[in-house]
Structures are given as structure tokens and as C-alpha cells.
Amino acid sequence: MNKNTIQKLKILFIPFLIISFGFCTVYTFLNWLLLIRLELFTVKEIIVEFGIPFILPVIPVLFFFRTRLKILNLKKSTGRTYNDLYLFVLWLFIAGPALIAQDYLKNSTGKLSQIENVSQISKQEQTKYYKVKNFYLDKSTVGVHTSFETGGRNNDLDINLFIVVPIFDKKKDTINSSCKYWLGIKYDDRISNRLDEKEKQDRYESFLNESQFDFDRKDLSDFVYLERVGNSDISDGYKEALTKINKINTEGSVLFISKNEPFENRKGNTIHWFIGTFLMGTIVWLIMILIPKCNETELRRLKSGTSKDKDLKEFFNFIKPREGYFITPILIYSNVLIYLIMVIAGLGFLSFNGPDLLNWGGNFRPYTTNGQWWRLLTNIFLHGGLLHLMSNMFGLLFVGLFIEPVLGRTKYLILYLVTGILASCVSIWWHEATISIGASGAIFGLYGIFLGLLLRKVFPPDLSKVFLTTTLIFIAYNLIMGLAGGIDNSAHIGGLLSGFVFGIIMSKSLKEKNEKH
């Protein structure tokens, strides 16, 4: 084994093993200790099982491995490098086993309690699984809740139908005025946003009829054991269904779902997936660092402590307020902060439900025109989920870099808000009853301003040609994607046109100002 190979192992491979295995072990242990064993607090399952283990590995990847990767000669023949690809793969190799470990932890913890009837649940130590000998499910008293959210590549409409059925010890208990234990049943479907409104309504009614038919003929008592529902979006749906019940007091209710498989099978093949993922990541990473040649110059710099990560520094400059670029980072922080508050409030992670977005200030014609005009502004700081937020913030970051220095702080902020409000106005004019959210209307307003300034040659000629082409492609792509459905193109067009008008109006004074300087 030559000297450079040993250095690669010491600098890149052994730290990867320690961080990957250490992160997975420590995080899984804390999850078990704090949330499962001690139950110190409750957090949404998607945050614990997906959000945190998916995002946290970004920290060691950016702050530890990014500089060290420079010891590998990863340059392409074009002059660019494979560094970003290596960082992305490294992030997946650290996050993957941790994600699978949380799924294994969730399914492997908790014992199966054998009880005679459901009323015994409150008389013994709480557990996650129950095998009940005697019970009665009253299908004549049910609660139903339907939720809608957008998802998938084309923002298709996801429909979730939640049904709760009371569980009694015996049939004669149905005369009781309250019930503590409930069985949850869930039906779901996805409707393409490419369909017109009538086709969507037909698909929705067909889904409801099929669900009703299945529920009526389904033997709900045919199950092996019950599983207590955790703190998740699914539990929120069942709780909403409980609120629809008027005949019975549902205060302090406990929700269960039925499992019709042997208790021993609940873990599935998760442990094998965990071992396989960890081993595959380890082997692939080893191959990835052994194949490239060593960059002797960067290796000496790293050993001497003089190696610096200029790319990371430049990245933080993009999101750090500074002279000429002050408002854009603050707007990004504001949008991200509101998203994080909604996540912490338990409203979701990857996506939020329509009713929650409406409650938090979504733009909705029946509400907005009925005196709640503030929704024209608040909706531009809301996003439907993580991907929606990320795509909008990237677009804002790019356009802000170029036009905030030209407009100045005050004009830039005012125009962002004004074009966002005008985009919201166009949205409620076009849509009779659609919840509209997102900063894209205001961002398209900035792109409209940018386009107007480019056409009036406020920027230097060599830049104008390149950025004009890029901006037109960006605008055209997003508007065409909006035609597929699930995207509020009316807000995009409203923001774009209003911004373009403002850009044309201001171009003369801005051009004269630039020429003086």
C-alpha cells in the first residue's frame, strides 16, 4: 500500500466510518431514550424519523469533508470538478443508514400486551401493541374526515379519507355516552392535476363511493393485534374525524390501527436493509476515494493547516446580509423561519395540508374578499412544503443578487411586496375557490423587473445578452410547468407583468444613475 493511499484512508475513509456509524448510533440511542423510553416530549414522527436524520449529515459533509476532498484530483477534462457529486453521495451514505435505523427502531420497540377487553388498557402499563380477546366495533357510529394536499412531481391532488370507529367491550356498551378507544381506517387516492374540474370531481366522487363500499363490506374485527397511533399526520387526520362525532364524548381518546399479520413480522427486512445500506455505502465510498489520484499540493496544504474552503465561504456570502445585498437574505430567512415554525407546530414537513395553510394566511377568494385582505400579503410568506420552499428561495437568491444592488434596499423591498400583493390579486380574480400560497408571485415580480431592466439595457451589454436569455428560459420553463396543473400560474403572470411594468418605468432613471457612476 503506497503512501498516498494511506493518506486517503486516514483523511477520508476512517473519518467517514466514524461519523457515519457514530451519527447513526448516537441519534438512534437518543431517539430511543428521550422519546420512546422516557417519553420526555412528543415530536412528529416524520421529523424524528426523516427530517432530522436527513438534514443533520449536511453539517459534517460541508464543514468537515468539503475541504478534505480537495486532496483528490477530481477535475474533469472540461475544467469542472466532481466535488459536488462526491459531497452529495457522501451525504446519502451517512443519512441512509440513519433513516433505516429509525424505521427499525419504530417497529421493533414496544411489547405485545394480551388483554381480555379494551377497558383493561387504562388499568395497566401503557404499551404500543395490544391483542384483545373480546371487543365490539360499532360501525353505526363513525367519524369521517377528508383532507387534501398536493404532492408528487406534478403537484397532483392527494386525497386522504380518515374514518374512526368506536371500540367497546361488548355490544350493550354502545349506550354509553362516551368512548375512549377508537379504531382508525384510512383510504387514499391521487388525482392528476392535469384533469379539468369536472373530471376531478367525478374521480373524487368515485373514490368516495368505492371507499364507502369497501368499508360497508369490510369485517373490521378481522385483525391479529392493534397498534397505538403515534404522533403523525395520520393521527391528526383521525383526530379531526373524532371532532365530527356528536353522539359520543371523545375526550381523551386513544387511537389504534389494526394489523392483520403475525406480530413477529412487524420488523420486516429492515435490519437487513440497514446492514446492506451501511456496507454498500462503505464499499462504494472506499472505491470512490481510491480511484482518483492524490493532489499533492492540496495534501500538503491540508497537513500544514493552510487549506481553505473558498467555495463554502462564497456560499455563506450568498445568504449573509451585506451592503448591496441586505434584503434578499432577510426575505429568505423570513420564509424559512415561517416554514420551520409550521414544522415545529406539527403541521407537516415535506408538505402541509390545505386547511392548515388557509388558517395560517393562505389566499382564498371567499375569505380574502370578505374582509380578510391581509391574506394578499401573508400568503407570499407561506409554502406548501420543503421542495416548494427550496425552489422559491433558490429563485429569489439568484434574482436578488442582480437587482437589489441596482434598486437599493427600500425600493427592492417595496417592489417585492407590491408585486407579490398584485400577484395575489390576480390569483383571486382568476380562481373562485383555490388556496394560493408561495413567494413565487413576488419572485416573478422581481424577474419581471429584471426583464424590463435588461430590455432597456440598464446593465452592461455583455451581461444583458446572457442574463436576458437565461431569464427568458427560466420564465418560460416555469410558466409551461404551471400549465400541467397544481401551480398558480395566474399569480406568476400577475407578478411578472406588474414587475415588468415597474422595470420599464424605472429603467430610465436607473440607467442615468448608472451612467453618472
C-alpha positions as CSV (number, residue, x, y, z in Angstrom):
1,M,0.0,0.0,0.0
2,N,1.6,3.3,-1.1
3,K,1.9,6.5,1.0
4,N,-0.9,8.4,-0.8
5,T,-3.4,5.5,-0.4
6,I,-2.7,5.5,3.4
7,Q,-3.3,9.3,3.4
8,K,-6.6,8.9,1.6
9,L,-7.7,6.3,4.2
10,K,-6.7,8.4,7.1
11,I,-8.2,11.7,5.8
12,L,-11.3,10.5,4.1
13,F,-12.2,6.9,4.8
14,I,-11.7,6.4,8.5
15,P,-13.5,9.7,9.4
16,F,-16.4,8.6,7.2
17,L,-16.7,5.3,9.1
18,I,-16.6,7.1,12.5
19,I,-19.0,9.8,11.5
20,S,-21.5,7.5,9.7
21,F,-21.6,4.8,12.4
22,G,-21.3,7.3,15.2
23,F,-24.2,9.6,13.9
24,C,-26.5,6.6,13.3
25,T,-25.7,5.1,16.7
26,V,-25.9,8.3,18.8
27,Y,-29.0,9.6,17.1
28,T,-30.9,6.3,17.3
29,F,-30.0,6.0,21.0
30,L,-31.2,9.5,21.8
31,N,-34.4,8.8,19.9
32,W,-35.0,5.7,21.9
33,L,-34.0,7.2,25.3
34,L,-35.7,10.6,25.1
35,L,-38.8,9.9,23.0
36,I,-39.6,6.2,23.5
37,R,-38.2,5.1,26.8
38,L,-38.5,8.2,28.9
39,E,-41.2,9.9,26.8
40,L,-39.9,13.4,27.8
41,F,-41.8,15.1,25.0
42,T,-43.5,14.2,21.7
43,V,-42.4,15.2,18.2
44,K,-44.0,14.5,14.9
45,E,-42.8,11.1,13.6
46,I,-41.8,12.5,10.2
47,I,-39.4,15.0,11.9
48,V,-37.7,12.4,14.1
49,E,-37.6,9.6,11.6
50,F,-36.9,11.6,8.4
51,G,-36.3,15.3,8.8
52,I,-33.5,15.3,11.4
53,P,-31.5,12.3,10.2
54,F,-31.9,13.5,6.6
55,I,-30.7,17.1,7.2
56,L,-28.1,16.8,10.0
57,P,-25.5,14.9,7.9
58,V,-25.2,18.1,5.8
59,I,-23.2,19.6,8.7
60,P,-20.2,17.2,8.7
61,V,-20.3,17.0,4.9
62,L,-20.0,20.8,4.4
63,F,-17.8,21.7,7.4
64,F,-15.5,18.6,7.6
65,F,-15.3,16.7,4.3
66,R,-15.6,19.5,1.8
67,T,-12.1,20.8,2.5
68,R,-10.6,17.3,2.8
69,L,-12.0,16.3,-0.6
70,K,-9.5,18.7,-2.2
71,I,-6.7,16.1,-1.7
72,L,-8.4,14.1,-4.5
73,N,-7.8,15.1,-8.1
74,L,-11.5,15.3,-9.2
75,K,-11.2,17.6,-12.2
76,K,-13.0,16.8,-15.4
77,S,-11.5,17.3,-18.8
78,T,-13.8,20.4,-19.1
79,G,-12.1,22.0,-16.1
80,R,-15.0,21.4,-13.7
81,T,-14.8,19.0,-10.8
82,Y,-16.7,16.1,-9.3
83,N,-16.6,17.6,-5.8
84,D,-20.3,18.3,-5.6
85,L,-21.2,14.8,-6.7
86,Y,-18.8,13.3,-4.1
87,L,-20.4,15.5,-1.4
88,F,-23.9,14.5,-2.4
89,V,-23.0,10.8,-2.4
90,L,-21.3,11.2,0.9
91,W,-24.4,12.8,2.4
92,L,-26.6,10.0,1.2
93,F,-24.2,7.4,2.6
94,I,-24.3,9.0,6.1
95,A,-28.1,9.7,6.1
96,G,-29.3,6.4,4.5
97,P,-28.4,4.0,7.4
98,A,-29.7,6.5,10.0
99,L,-33.1,6.8,8.2
100,I,-33.4,3.0,8.0
101,A,-32.3,2.7,11.7
102,Q,-35.2,4.9,12.8
103,D,-37.7,2.8,10.9
104,Y,-36.3,-0.3,12.6
105,L,-36.4,1.3,16.0
106,K,-40.0,2.4,15.5
107,N,-41.1,-1.2,14.5
108,S,-39.0,-3.1,17.0
109,T,-39.8,-1.3,20.2
110,G,-42.9,-1.9,22.3
111,K,-44.3,-5.2,23.6
112,L,-47.5,-7.0,22.8
113,S,-49.9,-7.0,25.7
114,Q,-52.6,-9.7,25.9
115,I,-55.8,-8.3,27.3
116,E,-59.4,-9.6,27.7
117,N,-61.1,-6.4,26.6
118,V,-60.2,-2.8,25.7
119,S,-61.2,-1.3,29.1
120,Q,-58.2,-3.1,30.6
121,I,-55.8,-0.8,28.6
122,S,-56.2,2.0,31.1
123,K,-55.6,-0.3,34.1
124,Q,-52.1,-1.5,33.1
125,E,-48.8,-0.1,31.9
126,Q,-49.1,1.6,28.6
127,T,-47.6,-0.2,25.6
128,K,-47.7,0.1,21.8
129,Y,-49.4,-3.1,20.8
130,Y,-52.4,-5.0,22.1
131,K,-54.0,-8.3,21.4
132,V,-57.7,-8.1,22.5
133,K,-59.8,-11.1,23.1
134,N,-63.3,-9.5,23.5
135,F,-64.4,-6.3,21.8
136,Y,-67.2,-4.8,19.8
137,L,-66.8,-2.3,16.9
138,D,-69.8,-0.1,16.4
139,K,-69.9,0.7,12.6
140,S,-73.2,2.7,13.1
141,T,-71.3,5.5,14.9
142,V,-68.3,6.7,12.9
143,G,-66.5,9.9,12.4
144,V,-65.2,10.9,8.9
145,H,-62.7,13.5,7.8
146,T,-61.3,14.1,4.3
147,S,-58.0,16.0,3.8
148,F,-56.5,17.3,0.6
149,E,-52.9,18.1,-0.2
150,T,-50.7,18.4,-3.2
151,G,-47.8,16.0,-3.9
152,G,-45.8,14.2,-6.5
153,R,-43.8,15.6,-9.4
154,N,-46.8,17.4,-10.9
155,N,-48.3,18.6,-7.6
156,D,-51.2,16.1,-8.0
157,L,-54.0,16.2,-5.6
158,D,-53.7,13.6,-2.8
159,I,-57.0,12.7,-1.1
160,N,-57.0,11.1,2.4
161,L,-60.2,9.7,3.9
162,F,-60.0,9.1,7.7
163,I,-62.6,7.1,9.5
164,V,-62.8,6.3,13.2
165,V,-64.9,3.6,14.7
166,P,-65.6,3.2,18.5
167,I,-64.3,0.1,20.2
168,F,-66.4,-1.2,23.1
169,D,-66.0,-4.2,25.4
170,K,-69.4,-5.5,24.3
171,K,-72.4,-4.5,22.2
172,K,-74.5,-3.3,25.1
173,D,-71.9,-0.7,25.9
174,T,-72.9,1.3,22.8
175,I,-75.5,3.0,25.0
176,N,-72.6,4.7,26.9
177,S,-72.3,8.5,26.5
178,S,-68.5,8.3,25.9
179,C,-65.9,6.1,24.3
180,K,-62.1,6.2,24.9
181,Y,-60.8,3.7,22.3
182,W,-61.2,4.1,18.6
183,L,-60.1,2.1,15.5
184,G,-58.8,4.2,12.6
185,I,-59.3,3.2,8.9
186,K,-57.7,5.2,6.1
187,Y,-58.4,5.3,2.4
188,D,-56.3,7.4,0.0
189,D,-56.1,8.2,-3.7
190,R,-54.3,10.6,-6.0
191,I,-56.0,12.7,-8.7
192,S,-54.0,14.2,-11.5
193,N,-54.0,17.9,-11.7
194,R,-53.9,17.6,-15.5
195,L,-57.7,16.8,-15.3
196,D,-60.3,19.5,-15.6
197,E,-62.5,20.4,-12.7
198,K,-65.4,18.1,-13.7
199,E,-63.1,15.1,-14.2
200,K,-61.6,15.8,-10.8
201,Q,-65.0,16.0,-9.2
202,D,-66.0,12.7,-10.9
203,R,-62.8,11.0,-9.7
204,Y,-63.4,12.3,-6.2
205,E,-67.0,11.1,-6.0
206,S,-65.9,7.7,-7.4
207,F,-63.2,7.4,-4.7
208,L,-65.8,8.2,-2.0
209,N,-68.2,5.6,-3.4
210,E,-65.5,2.9,-3.6
211,S,-64.3,3.7,-0.1
212,Q,-67.9,3.5,1.2
213,F,-68.5,0.2,-0.5
214,D,-65.3,-1.3,0.9
215,F,-66.0,0.0,4.4
216,D,-69.5,-1.4,4.4
217,R,-68.5,-4.9,3.5
218,K,-65.2,-5.0,5.5
219,D,-65.0,-7.1,8.6
220,L,-63.2,-4.7,10.9
221,S,-62.9,-7.3,13.6
222,D,-60.6,-9.5,11.4
223,F,-57.2,-8.5,12.7
224,V,-54.4,-10.0,14.8
225,Y,-53.5,-7.1,17.0
226,L,-53.9,-3.3,17.5
227,E,-51.2,-0.7,17.2
228,R,-51.4,2.6,19.0
229,V,-51.2,5.5,16.5
230,G,-48.2,7.8,17.1
231,N,-47.8,11.5,16.7
232,S,-48.1,11.9,13.0
233,D,-50.1,13.5,10.2
234,I,-52.2,10.3,10.2
235,S,-53.1,10.7,13.8
236,D,-54.1,14.4,13.1
237,G,-56.4,13.1,10.4
238,Y,-58.1,10.6,12.8
239,K,-58.4,13.3,15.5
240,E,-60.2,15.5,13.0
241,A,-62.5,12.6,12.3
242,L,-63.2,12.4,16.1
243,T,-64.4,16.0,16.1
244,K,-67.1,15.1,13.7
245,I,-68.8,12.8,16.2
246,N,-71.6,14.4,18.2
247,K,-73.4,11.4,19.8
248,I,-70.4,10.3,22.0
249,N,-67.9,12.2,24.2
250,T,-64.5,11.6,22.6
251,E,-62.4,13.5,25.1
252,G,-59.1,11.7,26.0
253,S,-59.5,9.2,23.1
254,V,-56.8,6.7,22.2
255,L,-56.5,5.8,18.6
256,F,-55.4,2.4,17.1
257,I,-54.9,0.9,13.7
258,S,-55.4,-2.8,13.1
259,K,-52.7,-5.2,11.9
260,N,-53.5,-8.4,10.2
261,E,-50.1,-10.1,10.2
262,P,-48.1,-12.1,12.9
263,F,-46.6,-9.8,15.5
264,E,-43.2,-11.2,14.7
265,N,-43.3,-9.9,11.1
266,R,-43.7,-6.3,12.1
267,K,-39.9,-5.6,11.7
268,G,-39.9,-6.9,8.1
269,N,-36.4,-6.9,6.5
270,T,-35.4,-3.6,8.0
271,I,-32.3,-4.8,9.7
272,H,-31.1,-6.5,6.5
273,W,-31.7,-3.2,4.7
274,F,-29.7,-1.3,7.3
275,I,-26.7,-3.7,7.2
276,G,-26.8,-3.8,3.4
277,T,-27.0,0.0,3.0
278,F,-24.2,0.6,5.5
279,L,-21.9,-2.0,3.9
280,M,-22.7,-0.7,0.4
281,G,-22.0,2.9,1.3
282,T,-18.7,1.9,2.9
283,I,-17.5,-0.1,0.0
284,V,-18.6,2.4,-2.7
285,W,-17.0,5.3,-0.7
286,L,-13.8,3.4,-0.4
287,I,-13.7,2.8,-4.2
288,M,-14.6,6.4,-4.9
289,I,-11.6,7.7,-2.9
290,L,-9.1,5.1,-4.1
291,I,-9.7,5.6,-7.8
292,P,-8.7,9.3,-8.2
293,K,-5.1,10.3,-7.9
294,C,-3.9,12.4,-5.0
295,N,-3.5,16.2,-5.3
296,E,0.0,16.6,-3.7
297,T,-0.3,20.3,-3.3
298,E,-3.7,20.2,-1.5
299,L,-2.4,17.3,0.6
300,R,0.5,19.4,1.9
301,R,-1.8,22.4,2.5
302,L,-4.2,20.3,4.5
303,K,-1.4,18.8,6.6
304,S,0.0,22.3,7.2
305,G,-3.4,23.7,8.1
306,T,-3.4,26.3,5.2
307,S,-6.1,24.7,3.1
308,K,-9.2,26.9,2.9
309,D,-12.6,26.2,1.6
310,K,-13.3,29.2,-0.6
311,D,-16.5,27.7,-2.1
312,L,-18.1,27.3,1.3
313,K,-17.2,30.8,2.2
314,E,-18.7,32.1,-1.1
315,F,-21.9,30.1,-0.3
316,F,-22.3,31.8,3.1
317,N,-21.7,35.1,1.4
318,F,-24.9,34.4,-0.6
319,I,-27.0,34.1,2.5
320,K,-25.3,36.7,4.6
321,P,-26.8,40.3,4.6
322,R,-24.2,42.8,3.4
323,E,-24.1,46.1,1.7
324,G,-25.9,45.9,-1.7
325,Y,-27.4,42.5,-0.8
326,F,-29.2,43.0,2.5
327,I,-33.0,42.5,2.0
328,T,-32.7,39.3,-0.1
329,P,-31.1,37.2,2.7
330,I,-33.6,38.6,5.2
331,L,-36.5,37.6,3.0
332,I,-35.0,34.1,2.7
333,Y,-34.7,33.9,6.4
334,S,-38.3,35.0,6.9
335,N,-39.7,32.4,4.6
336,V,-37.5,29.6,6.1
337,L,-38.4,30.7,9.7
338,I,-42.2,30.6,9.0
339,Y,-41.7,27.2,7.4
340,L,-39.8,25.9,10.5
341,I,-42.4,27.3,12.8
342,M,-45.1,25.4,10.9
343,V,-43.0,22.2,11.1
344,I,-42.4,22.6,14.9
345,A,-46.1,23.3,15.3
346,G,-46.6,19.8,13.9
347,L,-48.3,20.7,10.6
348,G,-46.0,18.6,8.5
349,F,-42.5,18.5,7.0
350,L,-42.5,17.6,3.3
351,S,-45.9,19.1,2.7
352,F,-48.7,20.9,4.6
353,N,-52.5,20.4,4.4
354,G,-54.7,22.9,2.7
355,P,-56.8,23.8,5.8
356,D,-53.6,24.5,7.8
357,L,-52.3,26.8,5.0
358,L,-55.6,28.5,5.0
359,N,-55.5,29.0,8.8
360,W,-52.0,30.4,8.5
361,G,-52.9,33.1,6.0
362,G,-53.4,31.4,2.6
363,N,-55.0,33.5,-0.1
364,F,-58.6,32.3,-0.7
365,R,-61.2,34.4,-2.6
366,P,-64.2,33.7,-0.3
367,Y,-62.2,34.7,2.8
368,T,-60.0,37.5,1.2
369,T,-62.9,39.4,-0.4
370,N,-64.9,39.0,2.8
371,G,-62.7,41.5,4.6
372,Q,-59.6,39.4,5.2
373,W,-57.5,41.5,2.8
374,W,-54.3,40.8,4.8
375,R,-54.2,37.4,3.1
376,L,-53.0,39.1,0.0
377,L,-49.7,39.7,1.8
378,T,-49.4,36.8,4.3
379,N,-49.8,34.1,1.6
380,I,-46.5,35.2,-0.1
381,F,-44.6,34.0,3.1
382,L,-46.2,30.6,3.1
383,H,-45.1,27.5,1.3
384,G,-46.8,24.1,0.6
385,G,-43.7,22.1,1.8
386,L,-40.0,21.7,1.7
387,L,-39.5,21.4,-2.0
388,H,-41.8,24.3,-2.7
389,L,-39.8,26.5,-0.3
390,M,-36.4,25.4,-1.6
391,S,-37.3,26.1,-5.3
392,N,-38.7,29.5,-4.5
393,M,-35.7,30.5,-2.3
394,F,-33.2,29.5,-4.9
395,G,-35.0,31.7,-7.5
396,L,-35.1,34.6,-5.0
397,L,-31.4,34.2,-4.2
398,F,-30.5,34.4,-7.9
399,V,-32.6,37.4,-9.0
400,G,-31.8,39.3,-5.7
401,L,-28.1,39.1,-6.4
402,F,-28.5,41.2,-9.6
403,I,-31.4,43.7,-8.9
404,E,-31.1,44.5,-5.2
405,P,-27.8,46.4,-5.7
406,V,-29.4,48.3,-8.6
407,L,-32.7,49.2,-6.9
408,G,-31.4,49.7,-3.3
409,R,-32.9,48.3,-0.1
410,T,-36.1,50.4,0.2
411,K,-37.2,50.1,-3.5
412,Y,-36.3,46.5,-3.7
413,L,-38.4,45.5,-0.6
414,I,-41.4,47.7,-1.6
415,L,-41.4,46.3,-5.1
416,Y,-41.1,42.7,-3.8
417,L,-44.2,43.2,-1.5
418,V,-46.2,45.2,-4.1
419,T,-45.7,42.8,-6.9
420,G,-46.5,39.9,-4.5
421,I,-49.7,41.6,-3.5
422,L,-50.7,42.3,-7.1
423,A,-49.9,38.7,-8.0
424,S,-52.3,37.6,-5.1
425,C,-55.0,39.9,-6.5
426,V,-54.7,38.3,-9.9
427,S,-54.9,34.9,-8.3
428,I,-58.2,35.6,-6.5
429,W,-59.6,37.2,-9.6
430,W,-58.8,34.1,-11.7
431,H,-59.6,31.4,-9.1
432,E,-63.0,31.2,-7.5
433,A,-62.1,28.9,-4.6
434,T,-58.4,27.9,-4.7
435,I,-56.0,28.3,-1.8
436,S,-52.9,30.1,-3.1
437,I,-49.6,30.3,-1.2
438,G,-46.0,30.9,-2.0
439,A,-43.4,33.6,-2.7
440,S,-43.3,32.8,-6.4
441,G,-45.7,35.6,-7.3
442,A,-43.4,38.2,-5.7
443,I,-40.3,36.4,-7.2
444,F,-41.8,36.5,-10.6
445,G,-42.4,40.2,-10.0
446,L,-38.6,40.6,-9.4
447,Y,-37.9,38.6,-12.6
448,G,-40.4,40.9,-14.4
449,I,-38.4,43.9,-13.1
450,F,-35.1,42.2,-14.1
451,L,-36.5,41.6,-17.6
452,G,-37.6,45.2,-18.0
453,L,-34.2,46.5,-17.0
454,L,-32.5,44.0,-19.3
455,L,-34.6,45.1,-22.3
456,R,-33.9,48.7,-21.6
457,K,-30.2,48.0,-21.3
458,V,-29.7,49.2,-17.7
459,F,-27.0,46.5,-17.3
460,P,-23.7,46.3,-19.4
461,P,-24.2,44.9,-22.9
462,D,-22.1,41.8,-22.3
463,L,-24.1,40.9,-19.3
464,S,-27.5,41.8,-20.7
465,K,-27.4,39.2,-23.6
466,V,-26.5,36.3,-21.3
467,F,-28.9,37.2,-18.5
468,L,-31.8,38.1,-20.9
469,T,-31.6,34.6,-22.4
470,T,-31.3,32.9,-19.0
471,T,-34.2,34.9,-17.6
472,L,-36.5,34.2,-20.6
473,I,-35.7,30.5,-20.3
474,F,-36.5,30.5,-16.6
475,I,-39.8,32.3,-17.0
476,A,-40.9,30.2,-19.9
477,Y,-40.0,26.9,-18.2
478,N,-41.9,27.8,-15.0
479,L,-45.0,29.0,-16.9
480,I,-45.0,25.9,-19.1
481,M,-44.7,23.7,-15.9
482,G,-47.6,25.7,-14.5
483,L,-49.8,24.6,-17.4
484,A,-49.5,21.0,-16.1
485,G,-51.6,21.9,-13.1
486,G,-51.0,22.3,-9.4
487,I,-49.2,25.6,-9.8
488,D,-50.8,29.0,-9.6
489,N,-49.8,30.4,-13.0
490,S,-52.2,33.3,-12.6
491,A,-50.1,34.6,-9.7
492,H,-46.9,34.1,-11.7
493,I,-48.3,36.1,-14.6
494,G,-49.7,38.8,-12.4
495,G,-46.3,39.2,-10.6
496,L,-44.4,39.0,-13.9
497,L,-46.4,41.6,-15.7
498,S,-46.6,44.1,-12.8
499,G,-42.9,43.7,-12.3
500,F,-42.2,44.2,-16.0
501,V,-44.2,47.5,-16.0
502,F,-42.3,48.7,-12.9
503,G,-39.0,47.8,-14.5
504,I,-39.8,49.7,-17.7
505,I,-40.9,52.7,-15.7
506,M,-37.8,52.8,-13.5
507,S,-35.3,51.9,-16.2
508,K,-34.6,55.4,-17.5
509,S,-33.7,56.9,-14.0
510,L,-31.7,53.8,-13.1
511,K,-29.8,53.9,-16.4
512,E,-29.0,57.6,-15.9
513,K,-27.9,56.8,-12.3
514,N,-25.5,54.1,-13.6
515,E,-24.1,56.3,-16.3
516,K,-23.2,59.0,-13.7
517,H,-21.3,56.5,-11.7
